[in-house]
């Protein structure tokens, strides 16, 4: 087995955090000699830091903060590794150390290949240079020759869609243009290792779809290695082969995507339950509680798994004929699918009390992404509208097996379908191949075509 293209051994990164002493209160008294002594000590400490080449920290008191502590993992060539975790878990620090932007405090990193990083908008760009000049500059930084950059130049410009502003200084670019060009350069200049942070969230939906498609193409067809940090679990589950979960600077889990997502979501607050603040003695019917029961903890659902929705309706005053409609709404505010309890098939609420309505979807085909519920409690047809709830019971649908990237703008849900592809002999006339496929002689086909033409007005 070949050696890993990325090897991280016992990696740690320590920062020194400074704090300014607060002297507050009506009777606080500080002698002048104490102030002068503190300032002299701070000046001496800063001078020592400058001489030793260390970062100068402001403040009177200090504490050590370990952004990473004893992190170890390997990445094989052609693998896509997702790095997930909460804000402040150490994801961006890890990528900066891997990109050689900052030095590790302890540990060792081995990189066997050229590295391209996209950690923030315009990484490696000079604001005074034009887009054209920055493309060549980034290529030179990656160690590529001018001929190699020129070969990829047209592809980069076409992908970034900045041809009109190619000779404009990038300081005048919008953030979207900036990140489009930065990603295009990083993805097209053939680095062996591509490191990408959450920066793709800057672009619009179409750009994000293009980027994810490009990363998938780079990894699967060209065999390059990608480290991908994102809070979008659907994107991570689609793109990555496995994941590393960081928690407080250490690896909490490393392994398959479904298990990593389960470990990550196990610590998220419960969001897939709605509880009404209305008084239980209220006579007008209302939705007292609603919940989405997903296949994984904390509002994460696996594509194709059964989904269950429970709704409790309080009706201290009876309804003539209650109707409960539940819409699954995607992040584009489009109702992807609907379930409902509608009379006369389902009758409830004719007697005062509390009713539990349970919906089950045995095979959920709605698209991957973030969803919420929109609930309607009414009396049809064109009767009373008791309550309409929107943006309640958030949940997210992910898919762990490989599937082409489907953004919300592409489709709403996936239907079952089959595909048959047949390779035909190019040397045989098309008419003969059609007849062979349909199981009929050429003469019959000619007569059928003639009849069709004669039947036209």
C-alpha positions, 0 to 999 in steps of 0.5 A: 500500500502506498504511503499516505499523501497527508500524514498528521502525527500528534499535531498541537497548536498553542496560542497565548491569549492576553487579557487587560486588567479591569479596574472598576468599582467606586472605591478602586484605587491604584497607585501610580507606582503599580501602573508604572511597574506593570507597564515596564514589565509589559514593555520588557516582555514585548521586547523579549518576544520581538527578539525571539521572533514570537508573536507580541501579545497585548494585555496584562495577564495571559493564558494558554489556549490549545486550538489543536491538541494531539491530532493524528490522522492519515489521508490517502491519495484520491480521498476526500476527507470531510472535517466537521465540528462546531465553531471554535472546534479547531477546523480552520486552525488545522487547515492553516497549519496544513497549508503552512500559513502558521507553524505547529507548536508540536507534532509533525505533518508530511505532505507528499504533493503540491498544496492549493488552499482556499481558506478565505475570500481571495486567498493569495490574491494581490489586490492591486493586480488584475484577475489575469495577473493573479491567475499567473501569480497563484500558479507560480506560487503553486510551482507551475510553469507559465506554459502549464498556467497558459494551458488552463487559463481559458478554463479558469476564466470560463469557470469563474465567469469574470472574463469582462473584468479580467484586466480589472484590479481584483480589489474592485471585485465583489466578494462573489467574483473574488471567491469564484476566481480564487476557487477556479484557480485553486481547482484548475491548476492541478494541485495534488492536494486541495484544501477548502474551508467554508469559503464556498458559503459566500457564493450563490446557489448556482456557484456552490453547485458548480464548485461541488461538482468540480470538486467531485470531478477533481477527486473521482476522475483525476484522483486528487486529494481534497480536505473539505470543511463545511457545516453543510452536512448534505454537501459533506455526505455527498462529497466525502469518503470519510470524515474527522469530527473535531471537538475542542481541538481534539479528534472526537471521531474519525471514520465513515460519514454516517457515523461521523454525522451521527456523532456530530448531531448527537451534540446539537440542540433538539430542533425538530420539535415544536411546543405551543405557548398557548394556554391549554384551557384555550377553547379555539383549536390549536396545534399544541405540539409537533415533532419530526422523528428522523432516522438519526438523532437531532433532526438529521434524516437519511435519504430513503429512510422512513420519516414520521411526523406527529402532531397533537391538536388541542380542541377544547371546543369541537370542530365540525370537521378538522383538517390538518395539512403538513408541508415539507418545505425546503430551503428555497421555501418550496413545498417539496411534498405534503401529507394531510388528514382530510375528511371524510377519510380522516375525521377528528376533533368533533369532541372536546379534547386532544387528538394525536395525528401520526403521519408516516412516509415509508420511503422519503425521496425529497431532495437532500438539504435543510427542511422545515414543516408548514402546518395548516389546521383548518375546516374545509372546504373554505371553512375556518382557519384555526392556525397556520404555523411556518418554519417549525421542526427543522431537520436535514436530509443527507445521503451517504452513498455516492449520488450526483450533486442535486441542489434545491434548484435542480429538483424537489424529490427523486423518483424511482427510475431505471436506465438502459444504455445500448452501444450500437454498431456505427457501421450499420445503417440507422434504419436497420438498427431501428428495425432490429431493436423493434423486431420488425423488417425494414419493409414494415418500417418503411410502410409505417413511416409512409403512413404517418407522412400521408396521415399528416394534413 
